[in-house]
Amino acid sequence: MIKIMRHSDVLEMAVLVGVDPESDGLKRAERLQIATTAEGINGLASMPQWRDIALVFDATSAAAHQRHSAVCAAAGKTIIDLTPAAIGPYVIPVVNGKAHLNAPNVNMVTCGGQATIPIVAAVSSVAAVHYAEIVASIASKSAGPGTRANIDEFTETTSRGIEEVGGAKKGKAIIILNPAEPPMMMRNTVFTLSTGAEEKRIEQAVSDMVSKVQAYVPGYRLKQKVQFERFGSNRPVHIPSIGDFQGLKSSIFLEVEGAAHYLPAYAGNLDIMTSAAMRTAEEIAQRKVSVGRV
């Protein structure tokens, strides 16, 4: 809501939907004169604004999204899925943001996916990536009940996104909830095993991709230069996930600082999800306008 109201020239807030009448979010929306309901999707569907709404953002849980998606589909609404339900196609704005503009449901993968899949895709753009592994570390305080309920879905959805969108032959994802005080910024580590490109090409591709993500997530940055290691220079090294391998290991270290519009700056995991979702929704809205569907 706050990102749309502050930064979008394309989208207009209609309703903020929750299930707790006492939630701070609903109270803030009311103070900002945004219509609200604490009755979930049923409450939204009964409001007069429902007829004119074209896009719905779902930031609940993978289980709840199943029903929300069905309700929106029946009413002809496009739903932007910020859960790991993965009903619709995976969308990473800087990788395939324009590929699914007509889909009734688009999935934003996960926070870890939004932070790391662009990097895997960058390496894949210049090399053959045989294996990619990502480790997303987030502050425990930034992991709400939806995130905690969806840990399995997080790893499964992110792993598939690494392969389907990132271009890796094999993908693996790990998430760590760090209870450190003060809370830590979101940190992401990307490991790739690749062939077909030298260090300089990979380094440049990664740098270019970081700049593209920063266009909508200013707090997204490399923590240090890309690290490289040659595997199997004399003879192949056996790696259980992929078999015998001779090639280049790239290690990329990222940090995501949130914009702190509402959530704390350390909640970069939530900021990158909402930023990616808004960028995707703007693309979809512009497409709808261009074909006269809004």
C-alpha positions in Angstrom: 0.0 0.0 0.0 2.7 2.5 1.0 4.9 1.8 -2.0 2.0 2.2 -4.4 0.9 5.5 -2.8 4.4 6.9 -2.7 6.0 5.7 -5.8 3.6 4.4 -8.5 2.3 6.6 -11.3 0.5 3.6 -12.7 -1.4 2.0 -9.8 -4.0 3.4 -7.5 -4.9 1.9 -4.1 -8.5 0.7 -3.8 -8.8 -1.4 -0.7 -6.5 -2.9 2.0 -7.7 -6.3 3.1 -6.9 -8.1 6.4 -8.4 -10.5 8.9 -7.6 -8.6 12.2 -9.7 -5.5 12.8 -7.0 -4.3 15.3 -4.0 -4.6 12.9 -1.8 -1.6 12.6 -1.9 -1.9 8.8 -5.7 -1.6 8.6 -5.6 1.3 11.1 -3.0 3.1 9.1 -5.0 2.6 5.9 -8.0 4.1 7.5 -6.0 7.2 8.6 -4.8 7.5 5.0 -8.5 7.3 3.8 -8.0 4.0 2.1 -11.0 1.7 2.2 -10.5 -1.4 4.3 -12.0 -4.7 5.3 -11.1 -7.1 8.1 -13.1 -9.9 6.5 -10.6 -11.3 4.1 -11.3 -12.1 0.5 -15.1 -12.5 1.3 -15.2 -9.0 2.6 -13.4 -7.7 -0.4 -15.7 -9.4 -2.8 -18.7 -7.8 -1.2 -17.4 -4.2 -1.4 -18.5 -1.8 -4.1 -14.9 -1.3 -5.1 -14.6 -4.9 -6.1 -16.2 -4.3 -9.5 -13.5 -1.8 -10.6 -10.5 -3.6 -9.1 -8.2 -5.1 -11.8 -5.2 -6.3 -9.7 -5.0 -8.0 -6.4 -1.8 -8.5 -4.3 -1.9 -11.6 -2.1 0.7 -11.5 0.7 -0.9 -14.2 2.9 0.3 -17.8 2.8 0.6 -20.5 0.2 -2.4 -22.4 1.6 -4.7 -19.4 1.7 -3.6 -18.3 -1.8 -5.3 -21.4 -3.3 -8.7 -20.0 -2.4 -7.8 -16.4 -3.1 -6.6 -17.3 -6.6 -9.9 -19.2 -7.3 -12.0 -16.2 -6.2 -10.0 -13.7 -8.3 -10.0 -16.0 -11.3 -13.8 -16.4 -11.2 -14.2 -12.6 -11.1 -11.7 -11.9 -13.9 -9.1 -10.2 -11.6 -5.4 -10.7 -12.1 -3.7 -11.8 -8.9 0.0 -11.0 -7.9 1.1 -13.9 -5.7 3.6 -13.0 -3.0 3.4 -16.4 -1.4 5.3 -19.6 -2.6 2.0 -21.2 -3.8 3.4 -21.2 -7.4 0.0 -21.5 -9.1 0.9 -19.1 -11.8 4.2 -18.7 -13.7 7.3 -17.5 -11.9 8.1 -13.9 -12.5 11.4 -12.1 -11.8 11.0 -8.5 -13.2 14.5 -8.1 -14.6 14.6 -11.6 -16.1 11.2 -12.4 -17.5 9.0 -9.5 -16.4 7.3 -9.1 -19.7 6.8 -12.8 -20.5 3.6 -13.3 -18.6 1.6 -10.0 -18.8 -1.6 -11.8 -19.8 -1.4 -14.5 -17.1 -4.4 -14.4 -14.6 -2.0 -15.3 -11.8 1.7 -14.5 -11.5 4.0 -15.9 -8.8 6.8 -13.7 -7.3 8.6 -16.9 -6.2 10.1 -15.9 -2.8 12.2 -13.2 -1.3 15.3 -15.4 -1.7 14.3 -16.0 -5.3 13.9 -12.4 -6.1 17.3 -11.6 -4.6 19.3 -14.5 -6.2 17.6 -15.7 -9.4 18.6 -12.6 -11.2 22.2 -13.4 -10.4 21.9 -17.0 -11.6 20.3 -15.7 -14.8 23.2 -13.3 -15.2 25.7 -16.1 -15.1 23.5 -18.2 -17.3 23.5 -15.4 -19.9 27.2 -15.9 -20.6 27.9 -19.5 -19.4 26.3 -22.9 -19.0 25.3 -23.2 -15.4 25.3 -26.9 -14.4 24.4 -26.2 -10.7 23.3 -23.2 -8.7 22.8 -23.0 -4.9 21.5 -20.1 -3.0 21.5 -19.4 0.7 19.2 -16.6 1.9 19.8 -15.4 5.5 17.1 -13.1 6.9 16.5 -11.5 10.3 14.2 -13.7 12.4 12.2 -10.6 13.3 11.4 -10.1 9.6 10.0 -13.6 9.2 6.2 -13.4 9.9 3.8 -16.3 10.4 3.4 -16.7 6.6 7.1 -17.1 6.1 7.4 -19.5 9.0 4.5 -21.6 7.8 6.0 -21.8 4.3 9.6 -22.9 4.8 9.2 -26.1 2.8 7.4 -24.2 0.0 10.1 -21.6 0.1 12.9 -24.1 -0.6 10.9 -26.0 -3.2 9.6 -23.0 -5.1 13.0 -21.2 -5.0 14.8 -24.3 -6.2 12.5 -24.6 -9.2 12.8 -20.9 -9.9 16.6 -21.2 -10.1 16.1 -23.8 -12.8 13.1 -22.5 -14.7 13.9 -18.8 -14.6 17.5 -18.6 -13.6 18.6 -21.2 -16.2 20.5 -23.6 -14.0 20.4 -27.2 -14.9 20.1 -28.1 -11.2 19.1 -25.7 -8.4 19.1 -25.8 -4.6 17.8 -23.2 -2.1 18.4 -22.8 1.7 16.9 -20.3 4.0 18.3 -19.3 7.4 16.3 -17.3 10.0 19.0 -15.5 12.0 17.9 -14.4 15.6 20.9 -12.0 16.0 20.4 -8.7 17.9 20.4 -6.1 16.5 18.6 -7.7 13.5 20.8 -8.3 10.5 20.2 -7.1 6.9 19.1 -9.8 4.4 22.2 -11.5 3.1 22.2 -13.8 0.1 25.0 -16.1 -1.2 24.9 -17.5 -4.7 27.2 -20.4 -5.8 27.3 -21.4 -9.4 29.2 -24.2 -11.2 29.6 -23.2 -14.9 31.5 -23.8 -18.1 31.9 -21.7 -21.2 32.8 -18.3 -19.8 35.8 -16.7 -18.2 35.8 -14.7 -15.0 35.6 -11.3 -16.5 32.4 -12.1 -18.5 30.7 -13.5 -15.5 31.8 -10.6 -13.3 30.5 -8.1 -15.9 27.2 -9.9 -16.3 26.7 -9.9 -12.5 27.5 -6.2 -12.2 25.0 -5.4 -15.0 22.3 -7.4 -13.3 22.8 -5.8 -9.9 22.3 -2.4 -11.6 19.1 -3.5 -13.1 17.7 -4.8 -9.8 18.7 -1.5 -8.1 16.4 0.3 -10.4 13.5 -0.9 -8.2 15.3 -2.1 -5.1 17.9 0.7 -4.3 19.2 -1.2 -1.3 20.3 -4.2 -3.4 24.1 -4.5 -3.6 27.1 -6.7 -3.9 29.0 -7.1 -0.6 32.3 -7.8 -2.3 33.8 -8.8 -5.7 32.7 -12.1 -7.2 35.0 -14.9 -6.0 36.2 -17.6 -8.5 37.6 -21.1 -8.1 38.7 -23.5 -10.8 37.4 -27.1 -10.3 39.0 -30.1 -11.8 41.9 -28.4 -13.7 43.7 -31.7 -14.2 40.9 -34.2 -13.9 37.1 -34.0 -13.2 35.9 -33.5 -9.6 32.9 -35.7 -8.6 30.1 -33.6 -7.2 27.1 -35.6 -5.9 24.5 -33.2 -7.3 25.8 -33.2 -10.9 28.4 -35.9 -11.3 31.9 -35.3 -12.7 32.7 -31.6 -13.2 35.4 -29.5 -14.7 34.8 -25.8 -14.7 34.4 -22.6 -12.8 32.8 -22.0 -9.4 31.5 -18.5 -8.8 30.6 -17.2 -5.4 28.5 -14.0 -5.3 27.6 -12.3 -2.0 24.6 -9.9 -1.8 22.9 -7.7 0.7 19.4 -6.3 0.6 18.5 -3.2 2.7 14.9 -2.3 2.9 13.6 1.2 2.1 12.1 1.5 5.6 8.9 3.1 4.3 6.9 1.1 6.9 9.0 -2.0 7.8 12.5 -1.7 9.3 15.5 -1.3 7.0 16.7 -4.8 8.0 13.6 -6.4 6.4 15.1 -6.3 2.9 13.5 -9.7 2.3 10.0 -8.1 2.5 11.1 -5.0 0.7 12.4 -6.8 -2.4 9.2 -8.9 -2.6 6.9 -5.9 -2.5 9.1 -3.9 -4.8 9.2 -6.8 -7.4 5.4 -7.3 -7.0 4.7 -3.6 -7.7 7.1 -3.5 -10.7 5.3 -6.6 -12.1 1.9 -5.1 -11.4 2.8 -1.9 -13.2 3.8 -3.8 -16.3 0.6 -5.8 -16.2 -1.5 -2.6 -15.7 0.2 -0.9 -18.6 -0.5 -3.9 -20.8 -4.2 -3.9 -19.8 -4.5 -0.2 -20.5 -2.8 -0.6 -23.9 -5.3 -3.2 -25.0 -8.3 -1.4 -23.5 -9.0 -3.9 -20.8 -9.2 -1.4 -17.9 
